[in-house]
Amino acid sequence: MTVTRRHVLAAIALAGTSATFSAFAAKPLVIGFSQVGAESEWRTANTVSIKDAAKKAGVTLKFADAQQRQENQVKAIRSFIAQRVDIIAFSPVVESGWDTVLREAKAARIPVILTDRDVNVADKSLYVTLIGSDFVEEGRRAGRWLVEHAKKTPGKVLNVVELQGTVGSAPAIDRKAGFEEVTKGNPQLKLLRTQTGEFTRAKGKEVMEAFLKAHGKDINVLYSHNDDMAIGAIQAIEEAGLKPGKDIVIVSIDAVKGAFEAMMQGKLNVTVECSPLLGPQLMQAAKDVAAGKPVTRRIVTEERVFPAEVAAKEFPTRKY
Protein backbone atom coordinates (compact mmCIF):
# COMPACT_ATOMS: atom_id res chain seq x y z
CA MET A 1 0.00 0.00 0.00
CA THR A 2 1.29 3.46 -0.89
CA VAL A 3 1.52 5.75 2.17
CA THR A 4 0.01 9.19 1.58
CA ARG A 5 -0.53 12.37 3.60
CA ARG A 6 -4.09 11.15 4.22
CA HIS A 7 -2.84 7.97 5.92
CA VAL A 8 -0.81 10.04 8.34
CA LEU A 9 -3.76 12.36 8.98
CA ALA A 10 -5.87 9.31 9.65
CA ALA A 11 -3.45 8.17 12.30
CA ILE A 12 -3.48 11.63 13.86
CA ALA A 13 -7.28 11.90 13.83
CA LEU A 14 -7.75 8.47 15.40
CA ALA A 15 -4.84 8.22 17.79
CA GLY A 16 -3.47 11.74 18.31
CA THR A 17 0.04 10.57 17.43
CA SER A 18 3.04 12.82 16.87
CA ALA A 19 3.57 11.73 13.29
CA THR A 20 5.13 14.32 11.02
CA PHE A 21 4.83 15.25 7.40
CA SER A 22 8.52 15.65 6.64
CA ALA A 23 8.21 12.96 3.98
CA PHE A 24 5.47 14.96 2.26
CA ALA A 25 6.96 18.46 2.53
CA ALA A 26 6.85 18.90 -1.23
CA LYS A 27 3.11 18.28 -1.33
CA PRO A 28 0.93 21.31 -0.50
CA LEU A 29 -1.58 20.93 2.29
CA VAL A 30 -5.15 20.95 0.94
CA ILE A 31 -7.81 22.68 3.04
CA GLY A 32 -11.50 22.74 2.22
CA PHE A 33 -13.03 25.88 3.72
CA SER A 34 -16.76 26.70 3.89
CA GLN A 35 -17.52 30.37 4.58
CA VAL A 36 -20.83 31.65 5.97
CA GLY A 37 -21.26 34.14 3.15
CA ALA A 38 -20.49 37.79 2.39
CA GLU A 39 -23.16 39.42 4.56
CA SER A 40 -20.97 42.11 6.11
CA GLU A 41 -17.72 44.07 5.96
CA TRP A 42 -16.43 41.75 8.67
CA ARG A 43 -17.14 38.59 6.70
CA THR A 44 -15.55 40.00 3.56
CA ALA A 45 -12.39 40.85 5.50
CA ASN A 46 -12.42 37.37 7.04
CA THR A 47 -12.55 35.75 3.61
CA VAL A 48 -9.69 37.93 2.29
CA SER A 49 -7.58 37.08 5.35
CA ILE A 50 -8.07 33.34 4.88
CA LYS A 51 -7.38 33.39 1.13
CA ASP A 52 -4.29 35.60 1.52
CA ALA A 53 -2.92 33.51 4.38
CA ALA A 54 -3.39 30.29 2.41
CA LYS A 55 -1.50 31.74 -0.54
CA LYS A 56 1.38 32.93 1.67
CA ALA A 57 1.53 29.57 3.46
CA GLY A 58 1.61 27.58 0.21
CA VAL A 59 -1.67 25.90 1.09
CA THR A 60 -4.14 24.77 -1.58
CA LEU A 61 -7.49 26.25 -0.52
CA LYS A 62 -10.79 24.92 -1.81
CA PHE A 63 -13.26 27.69 -0.95
CA ALA A 64 -17.07 27.50 -0.79
CA ASP A 65 -19.48 30.35 -0.03
CA ALA A 66 -22.59 29.09 1.81
CA GLN A 67 -24.61 32.29 1.22
CA GLN A 68 -25.84 32.08 4.85
CA ARG A 69 -27.53 28.72 4.31
CA GLN A 70 -26.64 25.72 6.46
CA GLU A 71 -27.65 23.25 3.78
CA ASN A 72 -25.05 24.79 1.47
CA GLN A 73 -22.37 24.29 4.09
CA VAL A 74 -23.35 20.67 4.63
CA LYS A 75 -23.10 20.10 0.86
CA ALA A 76 -19.71 21.81 0.77
CA ILE A 77 -18.35 19.70 3.62
CA ARG A 78 -19.56 16.51 1.93
CA SER A 79 -17.91 17.70 -1.29
CA PHE A 80 -14.63 18.23 0.58
CA ILE A 81 -14.92 14.72 2.01
CA ALA A 82 -15.49 13.32 -1.50
CA GLN A 83 -12.47 15.27 -2.75
CA ARG A 84 -10.42 13.79 0.12
CA VAL A 85 -8.95 17.09 1.27
CA ASP A 86 -6.40 16.98 4.10
CA ILE A 87 -8.31 19.24 6.49
CA ILE A 88 -11.81 20.73 6.56
CA ALA A 89 -12.38 24.16 8.11
CA PHE A 90 -15.58 26.13 8.29
CA SER A 91 -17.37 28.98 10.00
CA PRO A 92 -20.82 27.53 10.82
CA VAL A 93 -23.95 29.46 9.90
CA VAL A 94 -25.71 28.21 13.04
CA GLU A 95 -24.66 26.16 16.08
CA SER A 96 -26.85 23.06 15.79
CA GLY A 97 -27.40 20.40 13.14
CA TRP A 98 -23.78 19.38 12.46
CA ASP A 99 -23.48 15.98 14.14
CA THR A 100 -24.20 13.86 11.06
CA VAL A 101 -21.90 15.55 8.57
CA LEU A 102 -19.07 15.89 11.09
CA ARG A 103 -19.34 12.19 11.88
CA GLU A 104 -18.96 11.62 8.14
CA ALA A 105 -15.76 13.69 8.15
CA LYS A 106 -14.45 11.75 11.16
CA ALA A 107 -15.27 8.45 9.45
CA ALA A 108 -13.29 9.68 6.45
CA ARG A 109 -10.45 10.51 8.87
CA ILE A 110 -10.35 14.18 7.92
CA PRO A 111 -9.68 16.56 10.86
CA VAL A 112 -12.08 19.51 11.21
CA ILE A 113 -11.18 23.01 12.41
CA LEU A 114 -13.85 25.56 13.34
CA THR A 115 -13.24 29.25 12.72
CA ASP A 116 -15.07 32.23 14.22
CA ARG A 117 -18.13 30.28 15.43
CA ASP A 118 -18.77 27.24 17.60
CA VAL A 119 -21.04 24.23 17.02
CA ASN A 120 -23.26 22.39 19.45
CA VAL A 121 -22.46 18.69 19.04
CA ALA A 122 -22.71 15.78 21.48
CA ASP A 123 -19.25 14.48 20.56
CA LYS A 124 -16.64 17.23 20.93
CA SER A 125 -14.03 15.01 19.25
CA LEU A 126 -15.77 15.74 15.93
CA TYR A 127 -13.57 18.83 15.62
CA VAL A 128 -9.99 19.55 16.65
CA THR A 129 -10.11 23.21 17.67
CA LEU A 130 -12.09 26.45 17.46
CA ILE A 131 -10.25 29.61 16.39
CA GLY A 132 -11.89 32.96 17.02
CA SER A 133 -13.33 35.49 19.40
CA ASP A 134 -15.00 35.09 22.78
CA PHE A 135 -18.49 36.26 21.78
CA VAL A 136 -19.82 36.19 25.34
CA GLU A 137 -17.02 38.51 26.43
CA GLU A 138 -17.80 40.82 23.51
CA GLY A 139 -21.38 41.07 24.76
CA ARG A 140 -20.10 41.74 28.28
CA ARG A 141 -17.83 44.52 27.01
CA ALA A 142 -20.72 46.16 25.19
CA GLY A 143 -22.80 45.88 28.36
CA ARG A 144 -20.06 47.28 30.59
CA TRP A 145 -19.64 50.32 28.36
CA LEU A 146 -23.40 50.98 28.50
CA VAL A 147 -23.53 50.57 32.29
CA GLU A 148 -20.75 53.16 32.65
CA HIS A 149 -22.50 55.45 30.17
CA ALA A 150 -25.74 55.23 32.15
CA LYS A 151 -23.93 56.36 35.29
CA LYS A 152 -23.50 59.79 33.66
CA THR A 153 -27.26 60.36 34.08
CA PRO A 154 -28.04 58.98 37.56
CA GLY A 155 -31.67 57.99 38.07
CA LYS A 156 -32.55 58.15 34.37
CA VAL A 157 -33.96 54.98 32.82
CA LEU A 158 -32.57 54.23 29.35
CA ASN A 159 -34.83 52.27 27.01
CA VAL A 160 -32.82 49.79 24.94
CA VAL A 161 -33.61 48.04 21.66
CA GLU A 162 -31.46 45.16 20.42
CA LEU A 163 -30.59 44.06 16.90
CA GLN A 164 -29.63 40.39 17.13
CA GLY A 165 -27.53 38.47 14.62
CA THR A 166 -28.65 35.39 12.69
CA VAL A 167 -31.03 33.30 14.79
CA GLY A 168 -29.27 30.22 16.16
CA SER A 169 -25.75 31.45 15.35
CA ALA A 170 -23.05 31.37 18.02
CA PRO A 171 -22.31 35.13 17.97
CA ALA A 172 -26.00 36.02 18.25
CA ILE A 173 -26.56 33.64 21.15
CA ASP A 174 -23.37 34.57 23.00
CA ARG A 175 -23.41 38.33 22.43
CA LYS A 176 -26.94 38.46 23.77
CA ALA A 177 -26.00 36.32 26.78
CA GLY A 178 -22.91 38.39 27.61
CA PHE A 179 -24.78 41.68 27.32
CA GLU A 180 -27.65 40.43 29.50
CA GLU A 181 -25.22 39.07 32.10
CA VAL A 182 -23.86 42.58 32.67
CA THR A 183 -27.04 44.66 32.23
CA LYS A 184 -29.83 42.48 33.62
CA GLY A 185 -31.18 43.86 36.88
CA ASN A 186 -29.68 47.30 36.30
CA PRO A 187 -32.53 49.73 37.19
CA GLN A 188 -31.27 52.25 34.64
CA LEU A 189 -31.53 49.91 31.66
CA LYS A 190 -34.82 48.61 30.26
CA LEU A 191 -34.96 46.34 27.19
CA LEU A 192 -37.94 47.38 25.02
CA ARG A 193 -37.56 45.16 21.97
CA THR A 194 -35.15 42.58 20.56
CA GLN A 195 -35.25 41.17 17.04
CA THR A 196 -32.89 39.63 14.51
CA GLY A 197 -31.39 41.82 11.81
CA GLU A 198 -29.59 38.77 10.33
CA PHE A 199 -26.21 40.54 10.52
CA THR A 200 -26.99 42.54 7.36
CA ARG A 201 -27.17 46.29 6.79
CA ALA A 202 -30.47 46.11 4.90
CA LYS A 203 -32.21 44.02 7.54
CA GLY A 204 -30.78 46.19 10.32
CA LYS A 205 -32.36 49.23 8.70
CA GLU A 206 -35.68 47.45 8.20
CA VAL A 207 -35.94 46.25 11.81
CA MET A 208 -34.85 49.61 13.22
CA GLU A 209 -37.61 51.26 11.20
CA ALA A 210 -40.08 48.90 12.89
CA PHE A 211 -38.62 49.69 16.32
CA LEU A 212 -38.99 53.43 15.66
CA LYS A 213 -42.60 53.07 14.49
CA ALA A 214 -43.46 51.14 17.63
CA HIS A 215 -41.51 53.19 20.18
CA GLY A 216 -40.38 56.40 18.46
CA LYS A 217 -38.57 58.84 20.73
CA ASP A 218 -38.86 56.47 23.70
CA ILE A 219 -35.77 54.63 22.40
CA ASN A 220 -32.58 55.82 24.11
CA VAL A 221 -30.10 53.08 23.18
CA LEU A 222 -29.50 50.64 20.34
CA TYR A 223 -27.38 47.56 21.02
CA SER A 224 -26.40 45.94 17.72
CA HIS A 225 -24.72 42.54 17.41
CA ASN A 226 -22.62 43.83 14.52
CA ASP A 227 -21.58 47.07 12.85
CA ASP A 228 -23.35 46.45 9.56
CA MET A 229 -26.76 46.24 11.23
CA ALA A 230 -25.86 49.35 13.26
CA ILE A 231 -24.99 51.26 10.08
CA GLY A 232 -28.31 50.23 8.54
CA ALA A 233 -30.06 51.34 11.73
CA ILE A 234 -28.30 54.71 11.56
CA GLN A 235 -29.93 55.30 8.18
CA ALA A 236 -33.35 54.50 9.63
CA ILE A 237 -32.78 56.78 12.62
CA GLU A 238 -31.78 59.69 10.38
CA GLU A 239 -34.75 59.13 8.09
CA ALA A 240 -36.97 59.32 11.17
CA GLY A 241 -35.61 62.81 11.89
CA LEU A 242 -33.48 61.77 14.87
CA LYS A 243 -29.73 62.05 15.46
CA PRO A 244 -27.90 58.73 15.81
CA GLY A 245 -25.23 58.84 18.47
CA LYS A 246 -27.05 61.64 20.29
CA ASP A 247 -30.82 61.05 20.41
CA ILE A 248 -30.13 57.32 20.34
CA VAL A 249 -26.86 56.01 21.76
CA ILE A 250 -25.48 53.20 19.59
CA VAL A 251 -23.37 50.34 20.94
CA SER A 252 -22.09 47.85 18.35
CA ILE A 253 -19.67 44.98 17.79
CA ASP A 254 -17.00 44.19 15.13
CA ALA A 255 -14.91 47.39 14.81
CA VAL A 256 -14.91 47.50 11.01
CA LYS A 257 -13.82 50.65 9.17
CA GLY A 258 -17.43 51.64 8.53
CA ALA A 259 -18.00 51.81 12.28
CA PHE A 260 -14.97 54.05 12.76
CA GLU A 261 -16.25 56.35 10.01
CA ALA A 262 -19.64 56.49 11.74
CA MET A 263 -17.96 57.27 15.07
CA MET A 264 -15.90 60.06 13.52
CA GLN A 265 -19.17 61.52 12.18
CA GLY A 266 -20.68 61.36 15.68
CA LYS A 267 -23.27 58.76 14.63
CA LEU A 268 -22.02 55.75 16.62
CA ASN A 269 -20.79 55.79 20.21
CA VAL A 270 -18.69 52.65 20.65
CA THR A 271 -17.70 49.46 18.85
CA VAL A 272 -16.31 46.31 20.44
CA GLU A 273 -13.61 44.62 18.38
CA CYS A 274 -14.11 41.19 16.84
CA SER A 275 -11.13 40.58 14.59
CA PRO A 276 -11.81 38.82 11.26
CA LEU A 277 -8.10 38.40 10.51
CA LEU A 278 -8.07 34.70 11.37
CA GLY A 279 -6.28 33.47 8.24
CA PRO A 280 -2.74 33.19 9.65
CA GLN A 281 -4.00 31.43 12.80
CA LEU A 282 -6.02 28.99 10.70
CA MET A 283 -3.07 28.12 8.46
CA GLN A 284 -0.78 27.61 11.44
CA ALA A 285 -3.32 25.43 13.23
CA ALA A 286 -3.90 23.38 10.08
CA LYS A 287 -0.18 22.80 9.64
CA ASP A 288 0.20 21.85 13.30
CA VAL A 289 -2.67 19.35 13.05
CA ALA A 290 -1.18 17.94 9.86
CA ALA A 291 2.19 17.57 11.59
CA GLY A 292 0.71 15.87 14.63
CA LYS A 293 1.60 18.74 16.95
CA PRO A 294 -0.65 19.46 19.96
CA VAL A 295 -3.32 22.09 19.30
CA THR A 296 -5.39 23.69 22.07
CA ARG A 297 -9.15 23.18 21.90
CA ARG A 298 -9.77 26.94 21.93
CA ILE A 299 -7.62 29.60 20.27
CA VAL A 300 -8.89 33.06 21.31
CA THR A 301 -7.99 36.27 19.48
CA GLU A 302 -6.96 39.41 21.39
CA GLU A 303 -9.38 42.33 20.95
CA ARG A 304 -10.19 45.81 22.25
CA VAL A 305 -13.05 48.26 22.84
CA PHE A 306 -13.09 51.48 20.77
CA PRO A 307 -15.22 54.39 22.02
CA ALA A 308 -15.91 57.26 19.62
CA GLU A 309 -13.27 59.42 21.33
CA VAL A 310 -10.42 57.32 19.90
CA ALA A 311 -11.89 56.70 16.42
CA ALA A 312 -9.95 59.37 14.54
CA LYS A 313 -6.65 58.27 16.06
CA GLU A 314 -7.22 54.55 15.46
CA PHE A 315 -8.83 54.71 12.01
CA PRO A 316 -5.62 55.01 9.91
CA THR A 317 -4.29 51.74 11.37
CA ARG A 318 -7.41 49.65 10.77
CA LYS A 319 -6.95 46.77 8.32
CA TYR A 320 -10.65 45.99 7.83
N, C-alpha and C positions, 0 to 999 in steps of 0.2 A: 504493500500500500504506500502511495506517495504521501509524505507528510506535508501539509500545507499550513498556512497561517490559521485557518479555521480550526484545524485539529488542536493547535495550541490554545486558541481561544476557548475551545470546548473544555479543555482540561482546566483552564482558569475558571470558567463559569461554573463547572461542576465541583471542583475541588479547592479552588482558591490557591493554587500552587504559585510558585515564584518563577515559573517558566519565562524565558525571555524570547525576544524576536530577533536576536542578533543574526540568526541564519536567514532572516527574511528582510533585512534592512533595505534591500534594493526594491522591495515591493511596497508601493504606497498603501497606507492604511485606507480602507474604504468605510466611510460613515454615511449611513442613511439618516437624513434629518427631516422631520416633519414639523413645519412651522404652523402656528395658529392661523396666521393670515397677514394682512397688511392694514389692520384697522386703525392704526395710530402712528404718530411720529416715533413713539417708543419702539413699536414692533418693527418699523422700517429700519431703525438704527440697529436693532437686535439682529435682524437678518443680514445687514451689511457687515456687522462685526463678525458673525459666524462665517460668512463666505470669505471675507478677507483673511481671517485667521486660518482657515483651512488652506487657502492658497499659500500663505506664508509658511505653513507647517508642512507643506508637501502632501497634504491629505486629499484624497479623492472624495468629494462631497456630492452625494446624490440628494438633491433638495426637492421637497414637496410642500406646496402651499395648500393648507387645509381650508382656507376661506371661511374660517370660524365654524366649521362643521366637524363634529366628532367622527361621523361616518367616513369623511374623507381622510381623517388621520388613521383610522383603523385600516382602510384600504391601502394607504401609503405604507404602513408598518408591515402589512402582509406582503406588499410588493417588495419591500426591502428584504424580508425573510426569503422570498422566492429568488431574489437576486443574490442571496447568500453574502450580504455585506458583512464586514467584520464587526461593526458596532452600530446599534440603532440609538439615535438620540431624538428626543422630541419635547416640545413644550405643549402640554395637554390643554385642549380647549376647556374641558371641565375635569373635575376630580374623579368622578365615578365612572364605571363602565369599562374598565381596562383589563380586568382579570383574564378574560379569555384570550385576547390577542397577545398579552404579555406572557401568558403560559405557552402560547405558540412560539414566541421568540425564545423562551427558555428551553423548550423542547428542541428547537433548532440550534441551541447552544450559542446564541448570539447575545452578548451582554447589552443591557439597556441603560442609558444615562438620561435622566430627566434634566431639563433646563427650565429655569424661571418658575415653573409651577409644579406642585406636588400632585400625586394621585392617591386615591383611597382604595387600596387593595388589601385583601386578607393576608396575602403572602408577600412580605416586604423583600424577600429575596428575588422577586421578579424584576427588580432594578438594582443597579450597583450603587448609584449616588444621585443626589439632587444638587444641582448648581444654581444658585440664585439668591434672591433677597429674602429677608425675613418679613413677610407681608403683615404679620400680626404687629411686629414692632413698628412698621411704617404707619399702621393705623393708630398705634399708641402715640407716636410722635406727632401726628396730625392732631390728635385729641389733646395732648399736652400743650401744644401751641395755643389751641383754642381756649383751654382752661386759663392759661396765663393772660390771654387777650381779654377774657371776660372779667378778670380781676380789675381791669382798668375802669370798669363801670360797675362798682359794687352795688348789689341789690337789683340790678337790671336783669331781667330774664331775656335771653337771646333765643329766638325761635330758629331752629335748624332744619334745613331740608338736605337730603342725602341722595346723591347720584351714585348708584351701585354699578359695579362692573357686570360682566356676563354672568347670568344666573348659574350657580353651580361651579364656577371657576374658583380656583384656590385664592387668587388675589381678592376677589369680591368677598368671599367668605371671611378670609383672614383680616382684611382691612376693616371690614365692618366690626368684627369681633374685637380687634385691638382698639379701635376708636371708642366702642361702647364700654370696654373695660376701664378706660380712663375717664369718660364723661358721664357714665350712668350714675344717677344719684346726685349729680351736681345740680343744686337748685337754680343755678343761673342758666342752665342749658336745657332746652325743651325740643325734642325731635318732633316736628310736625308731620313730615312725609318722607318716605324712602322708596325709591323705585329704580329699576335698572335703566341705565343709559347705554348698555352693551359695549362700553368702552369706546364708543365712536362719537365724533364731533356732532354729526347730524342728529343722532338720537339724544345726545346730551342737550342740544338746543330744543328739541321737541318736548322732552320731559320737563325741562325748566319752564317752558311756556305753559305747560299744564299746571305746574306748581304755582306760577305767578297768577294764573286765572283763578286758582282755588284759594290762594292765600294773599296775593298782592303784596302790599307794603308791610304785612305782618312778618314777612321773612327777613331775618337779620343775618343769617349765615348759610352758606352753601358748603357742604363737605362733598367733594367729588373724588371718586376712587381713581381717577386719572386726569391728566392735564387736558387731553383732547375733549373729554366731556365738559370740563370746566370752561374751555375756550368756546365751545358751542353754547354753553349756558350764558356766557358773557354776552354773546350776540343777542340772546333772548332777553336778557336783563336790559340791555341798551334799547332794544326795540320797544320795551315796555315803559320807556321814559325814566328808568332808574340808572344810578351810577354804580357799576360793579366795582368792588373794592372799597366802596364808601357806604352806599345805602345797603349793600349786601356784602358782607365780608366773605371772601372765597378762600377756602383751604383745599389744596389739591395734592396729588401724588404723581410722581415720575421725574420732575425736574428736566423736562425737555426744553429746547430753545424757545419754543412758542410760549411756554409759561414764563420764561425770563423776560421775553418781550412784553407780555401782558403785565408783568410786575413793574417793569420800567415805565409803562404807560399808566400805572396806578390802578389797574383793573383787576389785579389778583394780589392777594396778601401774603401767601406763603405756599411753597411747594416742597414736598418731602421727596428726597431723591430715591429713585429705584433704577439702578444702572442697567442699561440694556447691553453693555459691552462685555458680554459673556463669552465671546468667541475664543479668546486665548485660553481661558479657563477650561472650556469644553475640549479644545484640542489637547491640552496638557493632560486632562483627566482621561481622555480616550487613549492617549499614548501610554499612560500609566497602566490602565486596565489591560491594554494589549500586551504590555510587557510583564504583567503579573505583579506589578508593584501595588502595595496597599493604598487604597483610596478611601477617605473618610465618607461616611454615609451622607453627610451634609456639608456642602461647601458654600459658605455665606459671603456675600460681597459687602464691602465697606461702603457706607453711604452717609449723607449729611442732610440737614434741614436748611432750606434757603428762604429766609423771610425777604420781603420786598426791599428792605433797606440795603441788602447786599447784592441785589440783582445786577446793577450796572457794573459793579466791580467784577463779578463772577462771569458775566455773560461772554466776554471775549475768550475765555478758556474752555467753554462748553464744547464737547465733541458731538453732541446729539441734541 
